[in-house]
Amino acid sequence: MHEHIFVEYGGPSAEAFHPGPLHDEILGSCINYIERLKTFKVSTVVDPTTIDLGRNVLLMAEIASRTGCAIICATGIYNPAAYVRMRERLGGDSNAVAELFIRELTEGIDDTGIKAGIIKVVTGGTKITTAEYELLRVAARAAVETGAPIITHTEGVRGDEQQEILTDAGVPAERIVIGHSCLSRNFDYHMRIVQNGSYLAFDRFGMPGMSDEVRASSLVKLIDAGCASRLMVSHDSVWYWVGGPTIGAGAYKNWVPTNFFERIIPMLRYNGVSDEQIETILCENPHRFFSGKKTPPLR
């Protein structure tokens, strides 16, 4: 539900787009990860890379064509400063940014004909800033007009505030995934979000900074509380990050898109999570989320 094929701050370089050594290296690396995922019966990857983080939909399309794996790309903006710059470039009106998101969802990104399937928004760890609030409202307008779902970035806090802002603007709660919820161990915080109808994403398995055992413990606690139908999982892994770390090595050895299947599922089973509950989290929840169906009651 949340992996990044390619990231480059400031936008992708020409070498990443055009045939040549870098393009071939990126392509080979990403195809390898897709093929590894396919051994676990994964058929769809969600890549919420935003406009300002080097989103490369032509690369995604080529990988999808070569592997037969569907890739859902996103519209949206990660950096609030990038949002302000885009808003000013479009005439200073936030509605123009919303219209850009809507075009990318309904007509296609640039002249590629490739449509985004989800909207990405971000807030930081302190209070929600004016620019972040405005961007949440922009995303909400695009979601309401198109029916597209929203996935968010958090720092493990403010997810409940994101949910409130988005739902107040008309976005159905079941169309929202609150990202990086595994950064918090606050059970009450998690429960507020699920009780109000949205999904929690435990989407940083394998990333340094917190152990997977801690993440899995919080996940099990929510499953035991009857919240399996409100949970998403992934890694937020970056398969090719220009200027960033190389995954699968050193401190990042477990920050790979197969980590959940290889290491986390055994942890969950050891702690009493059933295969049915794992199937709900991995398959039923993403399908329900993208189809726009209501979330079932907690149990």
ABEGO torsion letter per residue (X at the ends): XBBBABBBBGEBBAAAABBEAAAAAAAAAAAAAAAAAAAAGBABBBBABBAAAGBBAAAAAAAAAAAGBBBBBBBEBABAAAAAAAAAAAGGBAAAAAAAAAAAAAAEBEAAGBBBABBBBBBBABBBBAAAAAAAAAAAAAAAAAGBBBBBBBAGBGAAAAAAAAAAAGBBAAABBBBGAAABABAAAAAAAAAAGBBBBBAABGBBGBBAAAAAAAAAAAAAAGAAAABBBBAGBBABBBGBBBBGBEAAAABBAAAAAAAAAAAAAAAGBBAAAAAAAAAAAAAAAAAGBBBBBBX
